[in-house]
Amino acid sequence: MQNDTKIPENHANRLVHTAFGWYAMTREQSDLGPFASQQEASLALSRHIRVYKGVNTRSEGDVRHAGMSLHDTAHCSKSNCALCAEAYILNQSLIA
């Protein structure tokens, strides 16, 4: 795998780095990851988008905003969630 692979700009807000590794956030039941590198997560997201293109339609409420967002880990319905992993790590660092 090439390490100099450019990450598409539209992936920037969908890739999350945690202590577990890199995740790619999806609208499906499970986020992708963790991966060892940002490039691997981006490639997985590109493959995922090709497979699911046209399957899920966006509604007007699906727009992601730059900046801070809150995630309710207690009620998250995903089976593998990047934001839940990130929140878990943050919580563990606050306890220590």
C-alpha positions in Angstrom: 0.0 0.0 0.0 1.2 3.5 -0.8 1.6 5.8 2.2 1.5 8.9 0.0 -2.1 8.3 -1.1 -4.0 11.6 -0.9 -7.1 11.5 1.3 -10.2 12.8 -0.6 -11.4 16.1 0.9 -14.9 14.7 1.4 -13.5 12.0 3.7 -11.9 14.5 6.1 -15.0 14.8 8.4 -15.7 11.0 8.2 -12.3 9.8 9.4 -11.7 9.6 13.2 -8.4 8.8 14.9 -8.6 7.0 18.3 -6.1 5.1 20.4 -7.6 2.0 18.9 -6.8 3.2 15.3 -8.5 5.0 12.5 -12.2 4.6 11.8 -14.4 5.6 8.8 -17.9 6.7 9.8 -20.8 5.5 7.8 -24.6 5.8 7.9 -25.0 2.1 8.1 -25.2 0.0 11.3 -21.4 -0.3 11.7 -18.6 2.1 11.2 -15.5 0.8 9.4 -12.4 0.1 11.5 -10.2 0.3 13.4 -7.4 0.6 10.8 -3.7 1.1 11.3 -3.5 4.2 9.1 -5.6 7.1 7.8 -5.0 5.9 4.3 -6.4 2.4 5.0 -9.5 3.9 6.6 -10.0 6.2 3.6 -9.6 3.4 1.1 -12.1 1.3 3.0 -14.5 4.2 3.0 -14.1 4.6 -0.8 -14.9 0.9 -1.3 -17.8 1.2 1.1 -19.2 4.3 -0.8 -18.9 2.4 -4.2 -20.9 -0.6 -2.7 -23.6 1.5 -1.1 -23.9 4.3 -3.6 -27.6 4.7 -4.4 -28.8 2.3 -1.7 -29.2 4.9 1.1 -30.6 8.3 0.2 -29.9 11.4 2.2 -32.5 13.6 3.8 -32.1 17.3 4.5 -31.4 16.5 8.2 -28.3 14.4 7.3 -26.0 17.4 6.7 -22.9 17.2 8.9 -21.6 20.5 10.3 -18.0 21.3 10.9 -17.0 21.8 14.5 -18.1 20.2 17.7 -20.8 17.6 17.9 -22.2 15.6 20.8 -22.7 11.9 20.6 -25.0 10.0 22.9 -23.0 6.8 23.6 -25.7 5.4 25.9 -28.3 5.3 23.1 -26.1 4.8 20.1 -27.5 2.0 17.9 -24.3 1.2 16.0 -22.5 -2.1 16.6 -19.1 -0.6 15.9 -19.1 3.2 16.3 -16.0 5.4 15.9 -17.5 8.1 18.1 -18.3 5.6 20.9 -14.7 4.4 20.7 -13.4 7.9 20.9 -15.7 8.7 23.9 -14.6 5.5 25.7 -11.0 6.4 25.4 -11.6 10.0 26.6 -13.6 8.7 29.6 -10.8 6.2 30.5 -8.2 9.0 30.4 -10.4 11.1 32.7 -10.8 8.3 35.2 -7.0 7.6 35.3 
